[in-house]
C-alpha cells in the first residue's frame, strides 16, 4: 500500500447518508485489495464513532468503494449522536497494507 494519508470531510446528505469529500492531498489506493482494506478500516472507524447504516440500501452498481473514496457516492450511514463542534473528518494512515482510520473533529 502506498504510504501516506487519506483524509476526507464527512458530509451529511439528508435522508440518504454521508459522502466523503477527500482533501486535496489525500492518497487513495488503486489496487483492489488495498481499496478493500481502506474501505473496511473506514467502516470500522465510522462504526466506532457512532455511525450506523440506515434503511436506505446501497446500490452496488453505483456505490462502490472507489466512488466512496473519490467522493462521488453517498453511502447509507448516519451519525447516531451529536457530531460536536465543526465538521467531522475521517483520517486514515496508510501503512504496510494495514490502514488505520479514525473519525476526528478536524483534519489534523
GIWOLIN-V767205 format. One record per backbone hydrogen bond with DSSP energy under -0.5 kcal/mol. CO is the residue of the C=O (numbers start at 1). NH is the residue of the N-H. Records with the same first field share a line. If there is no record, write none. Layout:
CO = NH + NH
//
This chain:
4 = 94
5 = 7 + 27
6 = 92
7 = 23
8 = 90
9 = 11 + 21
10 = 12
11 = 19
12 = 14
13 = 16 + 17
17 = 13
18 = 75
19 = 11
20 = 22
21 = 9
23 = 26
26 = 28
31 = 35
32 = 36
33 = 37
34 = 38
35 = 39
36 = 40
37 = 41
38 = 42
39 = 43
40 = 44
41 = 45
42 = 46
43 = 47
44 = 48
45 = 49
46 = 51
47 = 50
50 = 80
52 = 78
58 = 60
59 = 62 + 63
62 = 64
64 = 68
65 = 69
66 = 70
67 = 71 + 72 + 73
68 = 71
73 = 20 + 75
75 = 18 + 77
76 = 54
78 = 52
88 = 10
89 = 91 + 104
90 = 8
91 = 102
92 = 6 + 94
93 = 95 + 100
94 = 4
95 = 98
100 = 93
102 = 91 + 104
104 = 89
//
